[in-house]
Amino acid sequence: MRALSALFLLLWLTPATAAESSQCIQHPKRAKACPHLLYRSAQFAEMSAPAIVCICASDFNALLKQPTTEAEKVRWNMTKRQMEVIYGNNLQGILDILQRKN
């Protein structure tokens, strides 16, 4: 009985995260913990209903800044194409969330 009580107490004290059922949207090569997680309600194409999604905002900083020089524009376009391959149609939705357009 004590073991059962301890188990219930442990489960009750364990914090639940908002997006524990799914992985955060972050760069696949990320090895360390994301320093800037953002939780928002969103609905992407493959989702049947809106849900809380977790986004590593730090991984998308390069796309949120507008390029000013020609070299920055080339780098920005390359980064955007790489991200489009990884995230597909969801990339624009992710960027809209990060720019608070959604």
C-alpha positions as CSV (number, residue, x, y, z in Angstrom):
1,M,0.0,0.0,0.0
2,R,2.9,2.4,0.8
3,A,4.4,1.7,-2.6
4,L,1.1,2.5,-4.3
5,S,0.8,5.8,-2.3
6,A,4.4,6.7,-3.2
7,L,3.7,6.1,-6.9
8,F,0.6,8.3,-6.9
9,L,2.4,11.0,-5.1
10,L,5.3,10.8,-7.6
11,L,2.9,11.0,-10.6
12,W,1.0,13.9,-9.0
13,L,4.3,15.9,-8.4
14,T,5.7,15.2,-11.9
15,P,5.1,18.4,-14.0
16,A,3.4,17.9,-17.3
17,T,4.6,19.9,-20.3
18,A,2.2,21.4,-22.8
19,A,3.5,19.5,-25.8
20,E,4.7,16.3,-24.2
21,S,2.9,14.2,-26.7
22,S,4.9,15.6,-29.6
23,Q,8.4,16.7,-30.3
24,C,9.3,20.4,-30.5
25,I,9.8,21.8,-34.0
26,Q,13.5,22.4,-34.1
27,H,16.5,21.9,-36.4
28,P,17.2,18.1,-36.7
29,K,20.9,18.6,-36.1
30,R,20.3,20.4,-32.8
31,A,22.4,18.6,-30.1
32,K,21.8,20.8,-27.1
33,A,18.6,21.9,-25.5
34,C,16.9,24.8,-27.2
35,P,17.5,28.1,-25.3
36,H,14.2,29.7,-26.5
37,L,11.2,27.4,-26.6
38,L,7.9,28.9,-27.6
39,Y,4.5,27.3,-27.1
40,R,1.6,28.4,-29.3
41,S,-1.7,27.1,-30.4
42,A,-1.6,26.3,-34.1
43,Q,-3.0,24.0,-36.8
44,F,-0.7,22.8,-39.6
45,A,-1.8,21.0,-42.7
46,E,-1.4,17.5,-41.3
47,M,-3.3,18.3,-38.1
48,S,-7.0,17.6,-37.8
49,A,-7.5,20.2,-35.1
50,P,-5.6,23.1,-33.5
51,A,-3.2,22.0,-30.8
52,I,-0.3,23.4,-28.7
53,V,2.9,23.2,-30.6
54,C,6.4,23.8,-29.3
55,I,8.8,25.7,-31.5
56,C,12.5,26.3,-31.0
57,A,12.5,30.0,-31.9
58,S,16.3,30.2,-31.9
59,D,16.5,27.8,-34.9
60,F,14.5,30.2,-37.1
61,N,16.3,33.5,-36.2
62,A,18.2,33.6,-39.5
63,L,14.9,33.7,-41.4
64,L,13.3,36.3,-39.2
65,K,15.9,39.0,-40.1
66,Q,15.6,40.8,-43.4
67,P,18.8,40.6,-45.4
68,T,20.5,43.9,-46.3
69,T,23.5,42.9,-48.4
70,E,23.7,40.7,-51.5
71,A,25.7,38.1,-49.6
72,E,23.1,38.0,-46.8
73,K,20.3,37.6,-49.4
74,V,22.0,34.6,-50.9
75,R,22.6,33.1,-47.4
76,W,19.0,33.8,-46.4
77,N,17.6,32.1,-49.6
78,M,19.8,29.1,-49.0
79,T,18.7,28.8,-45.4
80,K,15.1,29.2,-46.4
81,R,15.4,26.4,-49.1
82,Q,17.0,24.1,-46.6
83,M,14.2,24.8,-44.0
84,E,11.6,24.2,-46.7
85,V,13.0,20.8,-47.4
86,I,12.9,20.0,-43.7
87,Y,9.5,21.5,-42.7
88,G,7.7,21.6,-46.1
89,N,4.5,23.6,-46.2
90,N,4.7,24.2,-42.4
91,L,7.6,26.6,-42.7
92,Q,5.4,29.6,-43.5
93,G,3.1,28.8,-40.7
94,I,6.0,28.5,-38.3
95,L,7.4,31.8,-39.5
96,D,4.0,33.5,-39.1
97,I,3.8,32.2,-35.5
98,L,7.3,33.5,-34.7
99,Q,6.5,36.9,-36.3
100,R,3.2,37.0,-34.4
101,K,1.1,37.1,-37.6
102,N,-0.9,34.2,-36.5
